Amino acid sequence: MKSQNSVFIVFCLCLTLGLVTAFSVFSRYFGSGQNQEIRLTQLQKQIDKENFEKELLAYQLKDIQQSVASALPSNKKLQAQTDLKNFASALRKPASESELDMSGAMFERAKTYFTDKEFDKAISEFRKLTEQYPFSQHNVESRFFMAECYFVKKDYKSSLSLIDEMVSLYPDNELTGFILLRMGQISEINNQYEEASEVYRTVQKNFKNDKLKAQAKQLAKNLEY
C-alpha cells in the first residue's frame, strides 16, 4: 500500500512539474510575441513620423521656391535693370542716412592712427571701413591714406595695388591724381624714369586742380636733372 502511495505521489509531482514547465514555455512564447508586436508598432510609428517630416520638408521647399520665383523678374533684361537701379540707389544714398553707419567715426579713428604714424593700425581701420561700408563717402580717402601708409612703409607693391584700385574706381577724383604722383615716385625708385615722366604728364593733362598740376610739373622737372 505504501508503495502504491509513493508511486502516486511521484506521478503527481511529475505532472505538476510538467504543467509548470509547459506554462513557463507558453508564457515566454506568447510574451515574446507580444513584445515583438509592440516593437513593430513602435517602428511603424517612427517610419510614419519620418515620412511625414519628409513630406513637410518637401512642401516647405516647394513653397520657398515659388516665393523666390514670384519675387524675381521673369525677364532677364528686366532683372538686370532692377539690379542696376538698386545699385545706383545705394550709390546715391548718403552714408549718414543709416543709423548703424559708423564709417565716419572709423575714418576719424584711422586718421588719428595715420597722424600718430601708427600705420599698421591705420591700414587695418581704413580697410575695415571699406569692407563694412562699401558705399561710404569716406571710401576714396580711405584708399588714398592706405596707399600712402604702404608708401611710407616702403611696401610699394601694396601701395601700387591700391593706386590701381583708385584709378579703376575713381578715375576723376583729385585724390586719385595725388596718389598717382606716388606711382611716379615709385617708378623713380625703381629707376623707371620714362614711366615716371609719363605718369607726371598724365596727371598734368587729366586733372584740373592747380596744386596737383604744379606738383606733377615740379616732379617732372626734377627728372630732367
Buried (B, 14 or more C-beta within 10 A) or exposed (E): EEEEEEEEEEEEEEEEEEEEEEEEEEEEEEEEEEEEEEEEEEEEEEEEEEEEEEEEEEEEEEEEEEEEEEEEEEEEEEEEEEEEEEEEEEEEEEBEEEEEBBBBEBBEBBBEBBEEEBBEBBBBBBBBBBEEBEBBBBBBBBBBBBBBBBBEEEBBEBBBEBBEBBBEEBEEBBBBBBBBBBBBBBBBEEEBEEBBBBBBBBBBEEBEBEEBBEBBBEBBEEBEE
